[in-house]
Amino acid sequence: MSDPDPAYGAIRRDGVLRVGRPATEWLSTGPNGGRQTADHAYNISVPEGWERTDLAAYVGERLERAGFDPAGTMRRGPALLTGVDIDDARGACRGPVTVYATAGISNPAALPIERSREAADRTDGGDADPLAPDEAAQGQGRGTVNVVVGTTRSLAPGALENLIAVAAEAKAATLLAETGFPGTTTDAIVVGHDPEGRPAEFSGSGTEVGAATRACVRDAVRASLRAHYADRDADAPDSVIDATYGVSTDGRAAVFRPPLE
């Protein structure tokens, strides 16, 4: 079987994954995120113990070192940062969608869900619990699940934003099945579309773009997770306590019914 020829091609070099398609409009939840039009998006692996806070400068240094960002380049494109080795990146493509993922779970973010009668009784109100101390981030660790999604369709206003929700849902479902956690403390997503492509008004789970995104995110995240832990001494943690870093959102919110006017 020959390798697929994805519409959004990628290259790995010097700890950087470059994903590209000319004149793509990207929307990023990562550092310096938002919308921008550029030929490429990036996922950059940071070394253990990394503590830089000047993220834009750091990204520029890494891209220039990798030969991806010659001095003077203006339209760089969005960049995500990860503690996962870029060698563990995996891609998946289906129909009009291509996805790349890096996945590690050393810093899980658990969200316990109570299913008791007591929990049901609280749905009519009650005081919120104060934020538990362990809800403060304890460090980034060698984790993070980063996902880059690209579609050859031209998405209508709102559909690109919705594609982030579709990708996040697929990521959480995959991680729950594989690890028992819906995500980590530092996950991020970039989505992109081709403004000159065939129009698509919606991107929900029932559409061609949404369904393909769900399948690609699931398969790319799962493959990257397995690659990440294949040659490591440690397995993915079974609980937040077992993890090097991590948080559990154990506090409760006050639930109320909006007033009728």
FENTA-V330373 format. One record per pair of residues at least 4 apart in sequence whose ideal C-beta (glycine too) atoms are under 7 Angstrom apart, sorted by the first residue. I is the first residue (numbers start at 0). J is the second residue. D is the distance in Angstrom with one decimal. If there is no record, write none. Layout:
i=I j=J d=D
i=I j=J d=D
//
This chain:
i=3 j=92 d=5.3
i=5 j=90 d=6.3
i=5 j=92 d=4.3
i=5 j=97 d=4.1
i=6 j=20 d=6.3
i=6 j=97 d=5.6
i=6 j=149 d=6.9
i=6 j=151 d=4.9
i=7 j=18 d=5.5
i=7 j=19 d=6.7
i=7 j=20 d=4.9
i=7 j=97 d=4.0
i=7 j=149 d=3.6
i=8 j=19 d=5.9
i=9 j=16 d=5.8
i=9 j=17 d=6.4
i=9 j=18 d=4.7
i=9 j=90 d=6.2
i=9 j=99 d=5.7
i=10 j=17 d=5.1
i=11 j=16 d=5.4
i=11 j=85 d=5.3
i=11 j=88 d=6.6
i=12 j=65 d=4.8
i=12 j=66 d=6.8
i=12 j=67 d=7.0
i=13 j=64 d=6.1
i=13 j=65 d=4.0
i=14 j=43 d=6.6
i=14 j=44 d=4.3
i=14 j=85 d=5.2
i=15 j=41 d=5.9
i=15 j=43 d=5.2
i=15 j=61 d=6.0
i=15 j=62 d=6.5
i=15 j=65 d=4.4
i=15 j=67 d=6.1
i=15 j=85 d=6.5
i=16 j=41 d=6.7
i=16 j=42 d=4.3
i=16 j=85 d=5.1
i=16 j=88 d=5.0
i=16 j=99 d=6.4
i=17 j=39 d=5.3
i=17 j=41 d=5.6
i=17 j=67 d=5.3
i=18 j=39 d=6.4
i=18 j=40 d=4.9
i=18 j=99 d=5.6
i=18 j=147 d=5.1
i=18 j=149 d=6.6
i=19 j=38 d=5.5
i=19 j=39 d=4.4
i=20 j=149 d=6.0
i=20 j=193 d=6.6
i=21 j=38 d=5.2
i=22 j=36 d=6.2
i=22 j=38 d=6.8
i=22 j=194 d=6.9
i=23 j=36 d=7.0
i=23 j=37 d=6.7
i=23 j=38 d=6.8
i=23 j=149 d=6.6
i=23 j=191 d=4.3
i=23 j=193 d=6.4
i=24 j=34 d=6.6
i=24 j=36 d=5.0
i=24 j=191 d=6.4
i=24 j=192 d=5.9
i=24 j=194 d=5.4
i=25 j=34 d=7.0
i=25 j=35 d=5.7
i=25 j=37 d=6.4
i=25 j=40 d=5.5
i=25 j=76 d=6.3
i=25 j=77 d=5.0
i=25 j=189 d=5.8
i=25 j=191 d=4.4
i=26 j=34 d=5.2
i=26 j=159 d=5.2
i=26 j=160 d=6.6
i=26 j=163 d=6.7
i=26 j=190 d=5.3
i=27 j=32 d=3.9
i=27 j=33 d=6.6
i=27 j=77 d=3.6
i=27 j=189 d=4.4
i=28 j=32 d=5.3
i=28 j=163 d=6.5
i=28 j=187 d=5.1
i=28 j=188 d=5.2
i=29 j=77 d=6.2
i=29 j=78 d=6.8
i=29 j=79 d=4.4
i=29 j=187 d=4.1
i=29 j=189 d=6.6
i=30 j=54 d=4.4
i=30 j=80 d=6.8
i=31 j=54 d=7.0
i=31 j=55 d=5.9
i=32 j=77 d=6.5
i=35 j=76 d=6.8
i=35 j=77 d=6.5
i=37 j=74 d=4.5
i=37 j=75 d=6.5
i=37 j=76 d=3.4
i=38 j=76 d=6.7
i=39 j=76 d=4.4
i=40 j=76 d=4.9
i=40 j=77 d=4.9
i=40 j=147 d=5.5
i=40 j=189 d=5.0
i=40 j=191 d=6.4
i=41 j=62 d=6.6
i=41 j=76 d=6.5
i=41 j=78 d=4.1
i=42 j=79 d=4.9
i=42 j=81 d=6.2
i=42 j=85 d=6.9
i=42 j=88 d=6.7
i=42 j=99 d=6.9
i=42 j=101 d=5.9
i=42 j=145 d=5.3
i=42 j=147 d=6.2
i=43 j=58 d=6.5
i=43 j=61 d=5.2
i=43 j=78 d=5.9
i=43 j=79 d=6.9
i=43 j=80 d=5.4
i=44 j=81 d=5.6
i=44 j=83 d=6.4
i=44 j=84 d=5.6
i=44 j=85 d=4.5
i=45 j=49 d=4.0
i=45 j=80 d=5.4
i=45 j=81 d=6.9
i=45 j=82 d=6.1
i=47 j=141 d=6.4
i=51 j=57 d=4.7
i=53 j=57 d=5.9
i=54 j=58 d=6.2
i=55 j=59 d=6.5
i=56 j=60 d=6.4
i=57 j=61 d=6.4
i=58 j=62 d=6.2
i=58 j=78 d=4.6
i=59 j=63 d=6.1
i=59 j=68 d=6.3
i=60 j=64 d=6.2
i=61 j=65 d=6.3
i=62 j=67 d=4.5
i=62 j=68 d=3.2
i=62 j=75 d=6.9
i=63 j=68 d=5.0
i=63 j=69 d=7.0
i=63 j=70 d=6.6
i=68 j=72 d=5.2
i=68 j=75 d=5.9
i=77 j=189 d=5.1
i=79 j=145 d=4.5
i=79 j=187 d=4.9
i=79 j=189 d=6.3
i=81 j=101 d=5.0
i=81 j=143 d=4.3
i=81 j=145 d=5.0
i=82 j=103 d=6.1
i=82 j=139 d=6.1
i=82 j=140 d=6.1
i=82 j=141 d=4.1
i=82 j=142 d=5.5
i=82 j=143 d=5.5
i=83 j=87 d=5.4
i=83 j=101 d=4.2
i=83 j=102 d=6.5
i=83 j=103 d=4.2
i=83 j=143 d=6.2
i=83 j=227 d=5.8
i=85 j=101 d=6.8
i=87 j=101 d=6.0
i=87 j=223 d=5.5
i=87 j=226 d=4.4
i=87 j=227 d=4.4
i=88 j=99 d=5.9
i=88 j=100 d=6.9
i=88 j=101 d=4.9
i=88 j=223 d=6.2
i=89 j=100 d=6.0
i=89 j=219 d=5.1
i=89 j=222 d=3.8
i=89 j=223 d=4.3
i=89 j=226 d=6.2
i=90 j=97 d=6.6
i=90 j=98 d=6.6
i=90 j=99 d=4.7
i=90 j=219 d=5.9
i=91 j=98 d=5.1
i=91 j=215 d=4.1
i=91 j=218 d=4.3
i=91 j=219 d=4.1
i=92 j=96 d=6.7
i=92 j=97 d=4.4
i=92 j=215 d=6.4
i=93 j=211 d=4.4
i=93 j=214 d=5.2
i=93 j=215 d=5.4
i=94 j=207 d=6.0
i=94 j=211 d=4.4
i=95 j=150 d=5.1
i=95 j=151 d=4.6
i=95 j=152 d=5.1
i=95 j=207 d=6.6
i=95 j=208 d=6.1
i=95 j=211 d=6.3
i=96 j=148 d=6.7
i=96 j=150 d=5.0
i=96 j=208 d=6.3
i=96 j=211 d=3.9
i=96 j=212 d=5.1
i=96 j=215 d=5.3
i=97 j=149 d=4.9
i=97 j=215 d=6.9
i=98 j=146 d=6.4
i=98 j=147 d=6.9
i=98 j=148 d=5.1
i=98 j=212 d=6.9
i=98 j=215 d=3.7
i=98 j=216 d=5.3
i=98 j=219 d=4.7
i=99 j=147 d=4.6
i=99 j=219 d=6.3
i=100 j=144 d=7.0
i=100 j=145 d=6.8
i=100 j=146 d=5.0
i=100 j=216 d=6.9
i=100 j=219 d=3.9
i=100 j=220 d=4.6
i=100 j=223 d=4.7
i=101 j=145 d=5.1
i=101 j=223 d=5.4
i=102 j=144 d=4.6
i=102 j=220 d=5.0
i=102 j=223 d=4.1
i=102 j=224 d=4.4
i=102 j=227 d=6.1
i=103 j=141 d=5.7
i=103 j=142 d=4.1
i=103 j=143 d=6.2
i=103 j=227 d=5.1
i=104 j=142 d=5.5
i=104 j=178 d=5.1
i=104 j=180 d=6.3
i=104 j=183 d=6.1
i=104 j=235 d=4.7
i=104 j=236 d=6.6
i=105 j=140 d=3.9
i=105 j=141 d=4.7
i=105 j=142 d=4.0
i=105 j=242 d=6.0
i=105 j=243 d=4.7
i=105 j=244 d=6.1
i=106 j=138 d=6.9
i=106 j=139 d=5.9
i=106 j=140 d=3.8
i=106 j=142 d=4.1
i=106 j=183 d=4.8
i=106 j=184 d=4.8
i=106 j=185 d=6.4
i=106 j=242 d=6.6
i=106 j=244 d=3.9
i=106 j=245 d=5.3
i=107 j=180 d=4.0
i=107 j=183 d=5.7
i=107 j=236 d=6.3
i=107 j=239 d=5.8
i=107 j=242 d=5.3
i=107 j=245 d=4.4
i=108 j=180 d=6.6
i=108 j=182 d=5.2
i=108 j=183 d=5.6
i=108 j=184 d=5.0
i=108 j=245 d=6.7
i=108 j=246 d=5.4
i=109 j=180 d=5.7
i=109 j=239 d=5.1
i=109 j=247 d=4.1
i=110 j=181 d=5.9
i=110 j=248 d=5.2
i=111 j=247 d=6.5
i=111 j=249 d=6.0
i=113 j=118 d=3.7
i=114 j=118 d=6.5
i=116 j=120 d=6.3
i=117 j=121 d=6.8
i=121 j=125 d=4.9
i=121 j=254 d=6.5
i=122 j=254 d=5.4
i=124 j=253 d=6.6
i=124 j=254 d=6.1
i=124 j=255 d=5.6
i=125 j=253 d=6.0
i=125 j=254 d=6.9
i=126 j=253 d=5.8
i=127 j=251 d=6.1
i=127 j=252 d=5.0
i=127 j=253 d=4.2
i=128 j=250 d=4.2
i=128 j=251 d=4.5
i=129 j=250 d=6.6
i=130 j=134 d=4.9
i=130 j=250 d=5.3
i=131 j=249 d=5.1
i=131 j=250 d=5.3
i=133 j=246 d=5.9
i=133 j=247 d=6.0
i=134 j=246 d=5.5
i=134 j=248 d=5.9
i=134 j=250 d=6.6
i=136 j=184 d=5.3
i=136 j=246 d=6.5
i=137 j=244 d=4.8
i=137 j=245 d=6.6
i=137 j=246 d=6.6
i=138 j=244 d=4.4
i=139 j=143 d=7.0
i=139 j=184 d=7.0
i=139 j=185 d=5.2
i=139 j=244 d=6.7
i=140 j=243 d=5.0
i=140 j=244 d=3.8
i=142 j=183 d=4.7
i=142 j=185 d=6.9
i=143 j=183 d=5.6
i=143 j=185 d=4.4
i=143 j=186 d=6.2
i=144 j=170 d=6.0
i=144 j=174 d=6.7
i=144 j=182 d=6.2
i=144 j=183 d=5.7
i=144 j=186 d=4.6
i=144 j=220 d=6.4
i=145 j=186 d=6.9
i=145 j=187 d=5.4
i=146 j=166 d=5.5
i=146 j=170 d=5.9
i=146 j=188 d=4.9
i=146 j=216 d=5.9
i=146 j=220 d=6.9
i=147 j=189 d=4.7
i=148 j=162 d=6.3
i=148 j=166 d=5.2
i=148 j=190 d=4.5
i=148 j=191 d=6.9
i=148 j=212 d=5.7
i=149 j=191 d=4.5
i=150 j=154 d=7.0
i=150 j=192 d=5.1
i=150 j=208 d=5.3
i=151 j=193 d=5.2
i=151 j=196 d=4.8
i=152 j=192 d=6.1
i=152 j=193 d=6.8
i=152 j=196 d=5.0
i=152 j=197 d=5.7
i=152 j=199 d=4.0
i=152 j=208 d=5.5
i=153 j=192 d=6.1
i=153 j=193 d=5.8
i=153 j=194 d=5.4
i=153 j=195 d=6.5
i=153 j=196 d=4.3
i=153 j=197 d=6.6
i=153 j=198 d=5.0
i=153 j=199 d=6.8
i=154 j=158 d=3.8
i=154 j=159 d=4.7
i=154 j=162 d=6.9
i=154 j=192 d=4.4
i=154 j=199 d=5.5
i=154 j=202 d=5.8
i=155 j=198 d=6.9
i=155 j=199 d=6.9
i=155 j=200 d=4.6
i=157 j=161 d=6.1
i=158 j=162 d=6.5
i=158 j=199 d=6.5
i=158 j=200 d=6.7
i=158 j=201 d=5.7
i=158 j=202 d=4.2
i=159 j=190 d=6.0
i=159 j=192 d=5.7
i=161 j=165 d=6.4
i=161 j=202 d=4.9
i=161 j=203 d=6.5
i=162 j=166 d=6.2
i=162 j=190 d=4.5
i=162 j=202 d=4.5
i=162 j=212 d=6.3
i=163 j=167 d=6.1
i=163 j=188 d=5.3
i=163 j=190 d=5.5
i=164 j=168 d=6.3
i=165 j=169 d=6.5
i=165 j=202 d=6.2
i=165 j=203 d=6.8
i=165 j=204 d=6.0
i=165 j=209 d=4.9
i=165 j=212 d=5.2
i=165 j=213 d=6.4
i=166 j=170 d=6.2
i=166 j=188 d=5.2
i=166 j=190 d=6.4
i=166 j=212 d=5.7
i=166 j=216 d=5.2
i=167 j=171 d=6.3
i=167 j=188 d=6.1
i=168 j=172 d=6.3
i=169 j=173 d=6.2
i=169 j=212 d=6.7
i=169 j=213 d=4.3
i=169 j=216 d=3.9
i=169 j=217 d=5.5
i=170 j=174 d=6.2
i=170 j=182 d=6.8
i=170 j=216 d=5.6
i=170 j=220 d=5.8
i=171 j=175 d=6.2
i=171 j=181 d=4.0
i=171 j=182 d=5.9
i=172 j=176 d=6.5
i=173 j=177 d=6.0
i=173 j=216 d=6.8
i=173 j=217 d=4.7
i=173 j=220 d=4.7
i=173 j=221 d=5.8
i=174 j=178 d=5.3
i=174 j=180 d=5.6
i=174 j=181 d=5.8
i=174 j=182 d=6.0
i=174 j=220 d=6.9
i=175 j=179 d=6.5
i=175 j=180 d=6.9
i=175 j=181 d=5.5
i=177 j=221 d=6.1
i=177 j=224 d=5.7
i=178 j=235 d=5.0
i=182 j=186 d=4.7
i=184 j=245 d=6.9
i=184 j=246 d=5.8
i=192 j=196 d=6.8
i=199 j=206 d=6.9
i=199 j=208 d=5.4
i=201 j=206 d=5.0
i=202 j=206 d=5.9
i=202 j=208 d=4.7
i=202 j=209 d=5.0
i=203 j=209 d=4.8
i=204 j=209 d=4.6
i=204 j=210 d=6.4
i=204 j=213 d=6.1
i=205 j=209 d=6.5
i=206 j=210 d=6.6
i=207 j=211 d=6.2
i=208 j=212 d=6.2
i=209 j=213 d=6.5
i=210 j=214 d=6.6
i=211 j=215 d=6.1
i=212 j=216 d=6.0
i=213 j=217 d=6.3
i=214 j=218 d=6.3
i=215 j=219 d=5.8
i=216 j=220 d=5.9
i=217 j=221 d=6.2
i=218 j=222 d=6.2
i=219 j=223 d=6.2
i=220 j=224 d=6.3
i=221 j=225 d=6.5
i=222 j=226 d=6.3
i=223 j=227 d=6.0
i=224 j=228 d=6.5
i=225 j=229 d=6.0
i=228 j=234 d=6.0
i=228 j=235 d=5.9
i=236 j=241 d=4.1
i=236 j=242 d=3.9
i=237 j=241 d=5.2
i=239 j=245 d=4.1
i=239 j=246 d=6.8
i=239 j=247 d=4.8
//
